[in-house]
Amino acid sequence: MRSLLVMAALLLASFSIVNCAKFTSKGDRHISSFGDRGYAWEYDPGAPKDSKWPDLFAETPNFRAFGKAVLQGTGEKFRWIFGPMWYRGRLGKNEVKVFVIGQEGAQDENVSNRSFTGSTGTRMQKFLNYLGIDRSYLFMNTFVYTITGQYSLFGEDAKDPKKVEELKRLLWLAQDESSIVVQHRHKMFDYMLEQNEETLSLVIGVGTAGKDSAATWVRSHGGKCSSSQLSRGYCTGTGKLKNVRVIGVSHPGAASARNGGDDAGARLRVDFNNKAQIVADLIKNKEIKLDTDPDMKRDFSKDFRYGYAAIPHRDFAFGTPWVMGNEGTTSNRRGQNSIQVYSENGCYNNTQRIDGRCKEETVHRLTYSDPPSLLNSAPSDMDKVDFPNESPRSVNGRRLYDEGPGKYSKMLIDYFQQPYSSLGVTAHESFGPNGIYRGRFDEAAVFVLADQQSFDDMFSGRALSGAGGQYLQSFLNSMGASKSYFILRSLPVDTMDLSDEERKSVAMNPGVFDLRDEIIQSVIKNGKTQIVLTLGDVSKAIAEKMKWGSLPVVHLTAPEKGHEKQWNSALAEVKKLGLTLDSKPSPSYSGSVSVIPREDLPAYTRWWMGTSGSRAARAQETVSGKKVYNGDYYRVIAPRWASSWRTSVKDLNADELKSLEKFNKSEL
C-alpha cells in the first residue's frame, strides 16, 4: 500500500495543475496529467525497505558461476554485465491480483532495471488492460539474468546433439527443484503469495519458460500442472494457491517466422484471444474474483485485440528515460559491454526513420566518444560479498537506495514541462527529464545548483552521477557534507551540445526560471540550508539573478583540468563560515573522484554506475561535412574493471555448492 498512498498524496496535491506545454510528437501522452501511462510524476520507489524483498534480491544466486558449472559449455550463457532484473509492478501487501511469469529480460530491461519493459512487456500490458488491470500486478521471470540463445530448440537445433544436451542442462537449471535458481525463484514467488493471499487470483505464464516455471511453482504447492496443460487451457491451484487459476500464453517473440513458421503471427493472435476468453469465463463463472482496478473498465462482449499498450510511469524508478515501456523495444546492445537507447524518432540498430517508418536499407552512421574510466579496480566502498554488476548485496548496503522525490515529484516534472525544443534544446523530448536532482530535499545543509557535467544522468536517473559529479562528491566530503546536501541541475534536459550562451538563454527563460526557483525555495524553506554552491557558469549566472537572503553563495568552476586550485580556494572560503555539517572536513580538496553514495541512486543501480567516471555518451554523426550530436541516440558502457570481473565455482556459497552436488548426481 505504501506506493499507492504516496501516489494518492501526490494526486491530491496535483489538482492545482498543469499548464503543460504540449509537444507535437507522441510525447504528448508522456507529459499529460492523464493518459495511458498515468501521471508523469508517478514512479516506483523500489522495494519497501521494511519488507523481505531487499534481502531476497540481495541473496540472488551467483548465476554466472553456477550456470557455467551446470551448463559446462563454452562461453557465457548469462549476460551478466548489466546485472539482474527482478520485477515490475507492486511489491506491497495485498497489491497483486495478477502475477505474470516470463523467461528473462533483455536490453530494455537492463536499462530500466525492471522486468517486462520491452516489446513483450507492452504486449502483456495490453492483455492486462483488457482484463481491467492497470496496476495490481507483478511481473517476474524464470531467470533474473538475461540468457544468450534460446530456452527452447527450433528447427535444425533440435537435431544437434550438443544443443540437445545443453537444453537438458538448462532445463535442470531452470525447473528442477534441486536447482538453487529454482529455490531462490520460489522464495520470491512464495513471498509474493504470502503478501497477497487475499488478492491474488490469476497467474500467467508467458512463453515456454514462463509456462514451465508457473507449472513448477504450482506443483511445489501440491497441485497438478504442466506446460502443455497451460498451453491448452488452465490449471487450478491447491493449498495456498487454492483460489488461483493459472493460464499460459505464447511468447510474443514466437510471432517470428524463424521461431514459429510462416503462420506464427496468426497463431499467436488466436492463442491470446483464446486465453482472454478463458479468463473472461473464469470471471463470469465466479471461479476467480478479479475486480477491475480503479478507473479501469472492461468489456468482454468485445474480443481481445492483440497489440501494444504503454507501461505506466508508476512502474519505473523516477528518472528512467520515458521512452522505456512506451511502445515496444527502445534499445539495442552494442557489443557485450554497452547498450544504446533511442528516442521515439530513433530506430533499432540506427536505421533511419523515413515518413514515420524505420527503413532497414538506410542507417545513421553514428559514432561515440566514450570517456575513459577513472577507476581501474573495484571501489573500496564495495563489500567483499558485492558483485560489480549488481546493487549492494551486503546486509549493510542492500537497503541503501533513494526511494525517489516523494512530495517533490510533481514539482520536478513541471520543471521539465516547458517547450525546451523551441528554446534550442536538441535532445529529443521523448527521453523525458534528464537527471534533475540528487541528494536529500529535507536535509539540505548544502544546496548545490549545478550544470550538467556528463550524459550519465540519462542512465542513472540522478543528477551529476558521472565524472563531474564524482569530483563534486569529493569536494562535498572535503567540506564535511557527506550526506547533508541537495543537488539540482540548472536545466532538466541534456544541453551538453550547446554553448554556454545558448544554455544560459534556455536557463533564463522566464517559465524555466520560475519553475526552477519554485523547487529551490521549497527546499530552502525547510530551514536546514546553510550555504549555496554553484557549479559551472550557467548556474553561477542563475544564482546572480536570485535573492538568497543571508545565505552565502560560493562558486565552483567546472571540474576540468586544473580546477583543483579554484576548488581549494572555494573550500577555504567555506571553512571560514564555520558551518555545522554532518562529518569532519578535510584539510584540502584532493582533486580525485569519490564514489556516488548508493543512497543517492535508485534501487537496483549496479555497483559500477557512479564509481568510474563518466560511463555514457551521446551519438555523433557527420552532416554536411560537419560532426554534430544526434539527439536521438545515447549509450552506456561498463568500465573495464567491471566487465573483466571473474568468478568461478570456488566463489559459490554453501547452498549453491549443495545444489551443484545434486546436479552432478542427477540423471538428465
Secondary structure, 3 states (H helix, E strand, C coil): CHHHHHHHHHHHCCCCCCCCCCCCCCCHHHHCCCCCCCCCCCCCCCCCCCCCHHHHHHCCCCHHHHHHHHHCCCCCCEECCCCCCCCEECCCCCCCCEEEEECCCCHHHHHHCCCCCCHHHHHHHHHHHHCCCCCCEEEEECCCCEECCCCCCCHHHHHCHHHHHHHHHHHHHHHCCCCHHHHHHHHHHHHHHHHCCCCCCEEEEEHHHHHHHHHHHHHHCCCCCCHHHHHHCEEECCHHHCCCEEEEECCHHHHCHHHHCCCHHHHHHHHHHHHHHHHHHHHHCCCCCCCCCCCCCCCCCCCCCCCCCCCCHHHCCCCCCCCCCCCCCCEEECCCCEEEEECCCCCHHHEEEECCEEEEEEECCCECCCCCCCCCCCCCCCCCCCCCCCCCCCCCCCCCCECCCHHHHHHHHHHHCCCHHHHCCCCCHHHCCCCCEEECHHHCCEEEEECCCCCCHHHHCCCCCCHHHHHHHHHHHHHCCCCCEEEEECCCCCCCCCCHHHHHHHHCCHHHHHHHHHHHHHHHCCCCCCEEEEECHHHHHHHHCCCCCCCCEEEECCCCCCCHHHHHHHHHHHHCCCCCCCCCCCCCCCCCCCCCCHHHCECCCCCCCCCCCCCEEEEEEEECCEEEEEEEEEEEECCHHHHCCCCCHHHCCHHHHHHHHHHHHCCC
